[in-house]
Amino acid sequence: MGAGVTLSPGRFVGRAIPRREDDRILRGAGRYLDDVELPDLLHAAIVRSPHAHAALRTVRAPAPAPGLVAVLSAADLRGRARSLPHRAPPGVKLADEPHPVLAVDEVRYAGQPVAVVVATSRALAEDFAELVEVDYDERDAVVDPRASEVVLERFARSGGDVEGAFASADRVVRGRYALPRLVAAPLEPRGIVASHDAGSDLLTVWCSTQDSHRVLAQLSHVLDRPEDAIRVIVCDTGGAFGSKGGIPPEAAAVAVAAIELGRPVKWAEDRYENFLAGYQGRGMEADVELALSADGDLRGVRARILADLGGYLLPSTAVPGHTACMLMCGCYDVPAADVALVGAQTHKVPTGPYRGAGRPEAAYFLERAIDDAARALGADPIALRRRNLVRSFPHETPLGLTYDSGDYERCLDLALELAEPESRSENERVVATGVALYVERAGGQWESADVSVAPSGRVTVASSTSPHGQGHDTAYAQIAAERLGLELDDIVLRFGDSKVVPPGIGTFGSRSMAMGGSALVVALDEIVARAREIAGDLLGVAPDDIAWEGDRLSAPGGGELTFAQVAAAAHEPGLRSSARFSSDVVFSSGAYAAVVEIERATGRLAVRRVAAVDDCGTQINPLLAHGQVLGGVAQALGECLVEEVLHDDSGQPQTATFADYSLLTAAEMPPVTVGIVQSPSPLNPLGAKGVGEGGTIGALPAVANAVAAALGGAAIDPPYAERKLWRALREAAP
């Protein structure tokens, strides 16, 4: 299919239609991981290390007792399970430090799985887990990545005349910026139910995860088992935000237990376990240098990023740092750039993608530096940005990315219009406005879709993508109903079962609509072409002469068929198609503005309002896009205001419950005005990009720049606690 937008706004596409899946969920008819019950079901509990770093000597199971079925340690998994795979993005060098399923010889973070206890009930499993005796030889823990001597990840890339740019610059502005680790905190923690049919040698697992394909591939690797001997079923998933992008090590151990014991086994973690062992996000700092001319031309960018990766490499641990590096040119037409990343080992739980996965980090580092450069030059930060924006597309950055489309200045103008900027200093409070732009890498690789039409005309779509809150069921139904002239109720969606849906890459990185939606369009076009052939045969005209209006197919000289009649006339294998769509990555973008107020007496920060403008190409459903933006903004504001993972000097987590780790509530959520710019991508038939992470990317640096402006340019990193801001106000006072 040629590039360009083939579906223009109509009865469904481009319309703000409420999510049809919400009715089932709100009525309590959802089926989540912990709702899965099987005959003879056993329950697993995890024995976790109390130490951040220790040698592991022995693991002793409790004495046999009623209800205790098995205790598995690493020794029991030898020959049955390998460590989790880890993937290197292009150009990245990784150490050979994969995460073991259960600890072998050593533990590297508090909460690391050491053993699995299987019992006849969850309560008994947890009780017996407390009776497992483990001998540790505690060692010193490395908590600060700057003190680490072990590098898990390295990456460097340079383009353009970097040395010349900095040598000829009239001004070089330098800054150091840091973001703390964050907990994804999905409403539903992680879990798995595993069942093995010995007769067919089929392992079936039900997971709370983001998609079936990555779990399938990773389980195949860990268990050294063919993919066709594993079936993965994704239940309704109560949130993920990147933290459920693969198989947890605990889940792999549970799968082994189910195979060995010949009975299904369930593990559903509690909130404390999720804080301890669910991989975390962010945890990066950067030294950024900008080379500028006297009149504000941005000639070069240099960045040195240090990432706190934790004790091991999980399958996607290397992704956020690489992404942050590659996006350090942002929305700016900078001719030269040089970036380097060091991912250090610390004795903490590993990191991985958390909503944005390197994109918020890049936007924060670069946009903070742009504001600092404006102060250094005595320039207006808006004018400095406007002067350096990319305006011609496609645009290739010196780091090798090609931006497909965009209108960055329109995004900036609209954000300023919606934000109603304020800036004033009063006796009791100071008010300031911050702005930020971002560019987001989305899509890429491939996805697939199957479409089958029953003789009744009812259409079933099976997609390789898998929703966990995004609204795929509604948006994909809109596309199919629009293309075939049907009603939404005529479209049935299938997701998440690896034996039912076609293969694909998965749901992450704001890629589902651009890739999965486009695969659906290609499959629908095949259905349309075949339906025209059938109608032409029945009506005695050429397929190209068939007029298609609504669900009616008619011939020029008379004669008409409904779509259902055409479907009923289709010979074996019926009216069906399968399609795979692939493309290069697409680039969403946006501009955000935030107005903040800091109370002088207390340092209390209030975000008064946020203007969020996102360009995700063609919007299939503006209501769903709006919801994604609001959710992203809420998570970004949580990062700004209250969220931060803390450890003591021995590596013990100090924020392991909601009593210690705060999330934003509705009371702290300011008014958010959402604006839309649509620059369709030429790389897919929908013209779609992505919007799932835009709010998380744009709101963070906008608020940060507003805070810095209120503090007279003070170098303060989030979260913006009252004491921190109070001190900064005192230091900034004349």
Summary of the structure (lengths in Angstrom):
residues: 734
radius of gyration: 26.9
end to end distance: 64.3
largest distance: 87.8
contacts: 2849
relative contact order: 0.13
helix: 29%
strand: 30%
